[in-house]
């Protein structure tokens, strides 16, 4: 988040973190942080089971593999739509295409896209790439952000989105 805030400080237009939308931007970042923390055990149990009270190597056992599958499928089935709903509600509340209103993304939208893309890229076992679409919620922020990059049509914008992914991973 510090890197996103820094990137926003370099934006001469001020649209990435508008002064008049500070509360909305920071609230959205908070919700997205909660979303990440809710998902994290489901993702990380396969990599670091000992952090969650399971023995080292647990995720390589049949029981561990079943637990990872169960946790991830449960999150997708029962939690994902709740978190996407919070984002959709924020868009509705702020009357715009993006989380904080208006027709331009803020750093909160950048963070939202990274969170949502982590469920659609196909790199996490037991998380179907269509799970966001199946959540049956309007993920306007995700579509609007990706359409913005596509419409800009430059390698610079595509590189920027990829960079946002990398910043958020590290």
C-alpha positions in Angstrom: 0.0 0.0 0.0 2.9 2.3 0.7 4.1 1.8 -2.9 0.6 2.6 -4.3 0.5 5.8 -2.2 3.9 6.7 -3.4 2.8 6.1 -7.0 -0.3 8.3 -6.4 2.0 11.1 -5.1 3.8 11.1 -8.5 0.4 11.6 -10.4 0.4 15.2 -11.3 -3.4 15.1 -12.0 -4.1 14.0 -8.5 -6.7 11.5 -9.7 -5.1 8.4 -8.1 -5.6 9.8 -4.6 -7.9 12.8 -4.9 -7.7 15.1 -1.9 -11.5 15.4 -1.8 -11.9 11.6 -1.8 -9.3 10.7 0.9 -11.9 9.1 3.2 -13.4 7.0 0.4 -10.0 5.9 -0.9 -8.8 5.0 2.6 -12.0 3.2 3.4 -11.8 1.2 0.2 -8.1 0.3 0.9 -9.2 -0.9 4.4 -11.9 -3.1 3.0 -9.5 -4.5 0.5 -7.0 -5.2 3.3 -9.6 -7.1 5.2 -10.5 -9.0 2.0 -6.8 -10.0 1.6 -6.5 -11.0 5.3 -9.7 -13.1 5.0 -8.3 -14.9 1.9 -4.7 -15.3 3.1 -5.1 -18.4 5.3 -6.8 -20.2 2.5 -4.0 -19.4 0.1 -1.0 -19.8 2.5 -1.9 -23.0 4.3 -0.5 -24.9 1.3 2.8 -23.0 1.5 3.2 -22.5 5.3 0.9 -24.8 7.2 2.9 -24.5 10.4 1.8 -20.8 10.6 -1.8 -22.1 10.9 -1.1 -24.8 13.5 -0.4 -27.7 11.2 2.9 -29.6 11.0 5.5 -28.7 8.4 4.8 -30.6 5.2 1.1 -31.0 6.1 -0.1 -29.7 2.7 1.8 -32.5 0.9 -0.1 -35.2 2.8 -3.5 -36.5 1.5 -5.2 -35.0 4.5 -3.4 -31.7 3.9 -4.3 -31.6 0.3 -7.9 -32.3 1.2 -7.8 -29.5 3.8 -6.4 -27.0 1.3 -9.1 -28.0 -1.3 -11.8 -27.7 1.4 -10.7 -24.3 2.6 -10.3 -22.7 -0.8 -13.5 -24.1 -2.2 -15.3 -23.0 1.0 -14.0 -19.4 0.6 -15.0 -19.2 -3.0 -18.4 -20.6 -2.3 -19.2 -18.7 0.8 -17.0 -15.7 1.3 -15.9 -14.4 -2.1 -19.4 -13.0 -3.1 -19.6 -11.2 0.3 -16.3 -9.4 -0.3 -17.2 -8.6 -4.0 -20.5 -7.4 -2.7 -18.8 -4.9 -0.3 -16.9 -3.5 -3.3 -20.1 -3.3 -5.4 -21.8 -1.5 -2.6 -19.0 1.0 -2.4 -19.4 1.7 -6.1 -23.2 2.1 -5.7 -22.7 4.4 -2.7 -20.2 6.6 -4.5 -22.3 6.7 -7.7 -19.5 6.0 -10.1 -17.8 3.4 -12.2 -15.0 3.1 -9.7 -14.9 2.5 -5.9 -14.6 6.1 -4.9 -16.8 7.6 -7.5 -15.9 9.4 -10.7 -14.7 8.2 -14.0 -11.0 7.6 -13.2 -9.5 4.9 -11.0 -7.8 5.7 -7.7 -5.2 3.6 -5.9 -8.0 1.8 -4.2 -9.2 0.6 -7.7 -5.7 -0.5 -8.5 -5.6 -2.6 -5.3 -9.1 -4.0 -6.0 -8.1 -5.2 -9.5 -5.1 -7.0 -8.1 -7.2 -8.7 -5.4 -9.9 -9.7 -8.0 -7.4 -10.8 -10.6 -5.8 -13.2 -8.1 -9.0 -15.2 -8.3 -9.2 -15.2 -12.1 -5.7 -15.9 -13.3 -5.8 -19.7 -12.7 -2.7 -20.0 -10.6 -4.3 -21.1 -7.4 -5.4 -24.7 -7.1 -9.1 -25.3 -6.4 -10.1 -21.7 -7.4 -11.9 -21.8 -10.7 -11.0 -18.9 -13.1 -14.7 -18.1 -13.5 -15.4 -17.8 -9.8 -15.7 -14.0 -9.9 -18.2 -14.2 -12.8 -20.1 -16.9 -11.0 -20.3 -14.8 -7.8 -23.1 -13.1 -9.8 -22.2 -9.6 -8.8 -21.4 -6.6 -10.9 -17.6 -6.3 -10.8 -17.7 -3.0 -12.5 -14.4 -1.8 -11.0 -12.6 -4.8 -12.4 -14.1 -4.5 -15.9 -13.8 -0.7 -16.0 -10.2 -0.8 -15.0 -9.2 -3.5 -17.5 -11.3 -1.7 -20.3 -9.5 1.5 -19.5 -6.1 -0.2 -20.1 -7.4 -1.9 -23.2 -8.9 1.3 -24.6 -5.6 3.2 -23.9 -4.1 0.5 -26.0 -0.5 1.2 -25.2 2.2 -1.1 -23.9 2.9 1.5 -21.2 -0.6 0.9 -19.7 -0.4 -2.8 -19.9 3.0 -2.7 -18.3 1.7 -0.5 -15.5 -1.1 -3.0 -14.7 1.5 -5.8 -14.6 3.7 -3.6 -12.3 0.7 -3.1 -10.0 0.4 -6.9 -9.8 4.1 -7.2 -8.9 4.0 -4.4 -6.3 1.1 -6.0 -4.6 2.6 -9.5 -4.6 5.8 -8.3 -2.9 
